[in-house]
Amino acid sequence: MIIDPLHNWFSSNNKTNLITGPCGAESFEQLSKTIEDLNKFKITPSFFRAGVWKPRTRPNSFEGKGEEALKWLAELKQTYNQKIIVEVANAQHAELALKYNIDALWIGARTTGNPFSVQEIADVVKGKNIPILIKNPIHTDLQLWLGAIERFSNNGIKQLAAIHRGFHVYGKTKYRNKPFWNIPIELRTVLPNLPLLCDPSHICGNTELIPQVAQKALDLGFDGLMLESHFNPNIALSDANQQLTPLQLHGLLNNLIIRKVKINLSDKKNTLQEL
C-alpha cells in the first residue's frame, strides 16, 4: 500500500497536527464566527471541519444543511484561505463535495462499517488527488477499518489517514465511545506508515475528559487530533457538550506535552507478548 507521508499534505502551524471546527454547519454566520475566533487565538487548523450531513441515530434531530452548507464552506475557504474537510456518507455526498472543491473528505464510523457505501465513495474519488481520512467503525472490528482503507488505496488514493474516534459499547461508561486503545495500536502495527489521528471529542462526549484523552493519544504516538470547536457551544444544534470554545481549545493546545521520542508500538507489543 502506497501512502503519502502526512507532512506532504497536512501542513500545521500548531503544536500538533489539527483538524477543528463545529460538529455541524448550522449557518454561514456560525462558521465564519468560529473561524474568526480561532484566528484570534492564532489557531490555524490544517483543515476546518464541519458536518454538512449529520447521520443521526434517530429522526427529528438536526441533520445538517446539505448542499447549502457546502456553498458556505466554499465561500469561507476563499475568504480565509482555509482548507476544508467534510464527512461524506454516500456517493452523492462525495460528488457534491468535489463539485464545491472541498479539500478533503472523512468517512464516518457508520459508513466505515458498510463496505457497499465505502466502495461507492471510493469509486467517485478514484484517481482524484484528494485526502481521505477514515474513522474506525462503530464496533471493535479491525478488519472493517482495514477494508475501508484498502478500498481507497486500491482506487489510487495515496493521501490516506485513519481517525480513532472510539467504539460503541452497550451500557453506561464515562466515555461516549470507549477508546479501546489496543485497536488503533494494532492498526498501526499492520500499517506502520499510515497516519493516525485521534478524535477525543467523540471518544469523550464531554469537554471535561478531552484534555486527558488528547494527551493520551499523543503519548501513544498519534500524529494529530480532530477536535470539535464552536464559537458558542451553548447554542449548538448538535453535540453541544463535546464542543470546545476557541478559547478552551487554545488552552488545551498550550497545555499538551509533545514527546520528543515516539514509542515504537510494535516493539512494545512484542515485549508484552514475551512477558
Backbone hydrogen bonds, N-H to C=O, Kabsch-Sander energy under -0.5 kcal/mol:
donor,donor_aa,acceptor,acceptor_aa,energy
3,I,1,M,-0.6
4,D,158,K,-2.9
8,N,5,P,-1.7
9,W,6,L,-1.7
10,F,6,L,-1.9
13,N,44,T,-0.8
17,N,223,D,-0.6
19,I,225,L,-2.3
20,T,47,F,-1.7
21,G,227,L,-0.9
25,A,51,G,-2.8
26,E,24,G,-1.0
31,L,27,S,-2.0
32,S,28,F,-2.6
33,K,29,E,-2.6
34,T,30,Q,-1.9
35,I,31,L,-2.3
36,E,32,S,-2.6
37,D,33,K,-2.3
38,L,34,T,-2.3
39,N,35,I,-2.6
40,K,36,E,-2.0
41,F,37,D,-1.3
42,K,39,N,-2.0
43,I,38,L,-2.9
44,T,42,K,-0.7
46,S,18,L,-2.2
47,F,18,L,-1.0
48,F,83,K,-2.8
49,R,20,T,-2.1
49,R,47,F,-0.6
50,A,85,I,-1.0
51,G,22,P,-0.5
51,G,23,C,-1.1
52,V,50,A,-0.6
54,K,63,E,-1.8
56,R,54,K,-1.5
66,G,52,V,-2.3
68,E,65,K,-1.2
69,A,66,G,-0.9
70,L,66,G,-1.3
71,K,67,E,-1.6
72,W,68,E,-1.5
73,L,69,A,-2.6
74,A,70,L,-2.3
75,E,71,K,-1.8
76,L,72,W,-2.5
77,K,73,L,-2.4
78,Q,74,A,-1.3
79,T,75,E,-2.4
80,Y,76,L,-2.7
81,N,77,K,-0.7
82,Q,77,K,-0.9
85,I,48,F,-2.2
86,V,104,A,-1.5
88,V,106,W,-2.1
94,A,90,N,-1.9
95,E,91,A,-2.5
96,L,92,Q,-2.2
97,A,93,H,-2.5
98,L,94,A,-2.2
99,K,95,E,-2.0
100,Y,96,L,-1.7
101,N,98,L,-1.6
102,I,97,A,-2.4
103,D,84,I,-0.8
104,A,84,I,-1.4
105,L,131,P,-2.2
106,W,86,V,-2.3
107,I,133,L,-2.8
108,G,88,V,-0.5
108,G,106,W,-0.6
112,T,108,G,-2.6
113,G,109,A,-1.2
114,N,111,T,-2.5
118,V,114,N,-2.3
119,Q,115,P,-2.4
120,E,116,F,-2.1
121,I,117,S,-2.3
122,A,118,V,-2.7
123,D,119,Q,-2.1
124,V,120,E,-1.4
125,V,121,I,-1.9
127,G,155,N,-1.7
128,K,125,V,-2.7
130,I,128,K,-1.5
132,I,159,Q,-2.6
133,L,105,L,-2.5
134,I,161,A,-2.5
135,K,107,I,-2.5
135,K,133,L,-0.6
136,N,163,I,-1.7
138,I,109,A,-0.7
141,D,139,H,-2.7
142,L,140,T,-0.6
145,W,141,D,-1.4
146,L,142,L,-2.8
147,G,143,Q,-2.8
148,A,144,L,-2.1
149,I,145,W,-1.9
150,E,146,L,-2.6
151,R,147,G,-2.0
152,F,148,A,-1.4
153,S,149,I,-2.2
154,N,150,E,-2.9
155,N,151,R,-0.7
155,N,152,F,-0.6
156,G,153,S,-1.8
157,I,152,F,-2.2
158,K,156,G,-0.6
160,L,158,K,-1.6
161,A,132,I,-1.6
162,A,195,P,-2.6
163,I,134,I,-2.5
164,H,197,L,-2.9
165,R,163,I,-0.7
167,F,178,K,-2.6
168,H,138,I,-2.4
176,R,203,I,-1.2
177,N,203,I,-2.1
178,K,167,F,-1.7
183,I,180,F,-2.3
185,I,181,W,-1.8
186,E,182,N,-2.1
187,L,183,I,-2.2
188,R,184,P,-2.3
189,T,185,I,-1.7
190,V,186,E,-2.1
191,L,187,L,-3.0
194,L,191,L,-1.7
197,L,162,A,-3.0
198,C,224,G,-1.9
199,D,164,H,-3.0
201,S,226,M,-0.7
202,H,199,D,-0.6
203,I,199,D,-1.4
204,C,200,P,-2.8
205,G,201,S,-2.4
207,T,241,N,-1.6
209,L,206,N,-0.7
210,I,206,N,-0.6
213,V,209,L,-1.8
214,A,210,I,-2.9
215,Q,211,P,-2.3
216,K,212,Q,-2.1
217,A,213,V,-2.3
218,L,214,A,-1.9
219,D,215,Q,-2.6
220,L,216,K,-1.6
221,G,218,L,-1.5
222,F,217,A,-2.4
223,D,196,L,-3.4
224,G,196,L,-0.6
225,L,17,N,-2.5
226,M,198,C,-2.9
227,L,19,I,-2.7
227,L,225,L,-0.5
229,S,21,G,-2.1
230,H,244,L,-2.2
235,I,232,N,-2.0
236,A,233,P,-1.6
242,Q,239,D,-1.0
243,Q,240,A,-1.2
244,L,228,E,-2.6
249,L,245,T,-2.7
250,H,246,P,-2.3
251,G,247,L,-2.0
252,L,248,Q,-2.5
253,L,249,L,-2.7
254,N,250,H,-2.0
255,N,251,G,-1.5
256,L,252,L,-0.9
256,L,253,L,-0.6
258,I,256,L,-0.6
259,R,257,I,-0.7
262,K,260,K,-0.5
265,L,263,I,-1.3
268,K,264,N,-2.1
269,K,265,L,-2.3
270,N,266,S,-2.1
271,T,267,D,-2.2
272,L,268,K,-2.4
273,Q,269,K,-2.3
274,E,270,N,-2.2
275,L,271,T,-2.3
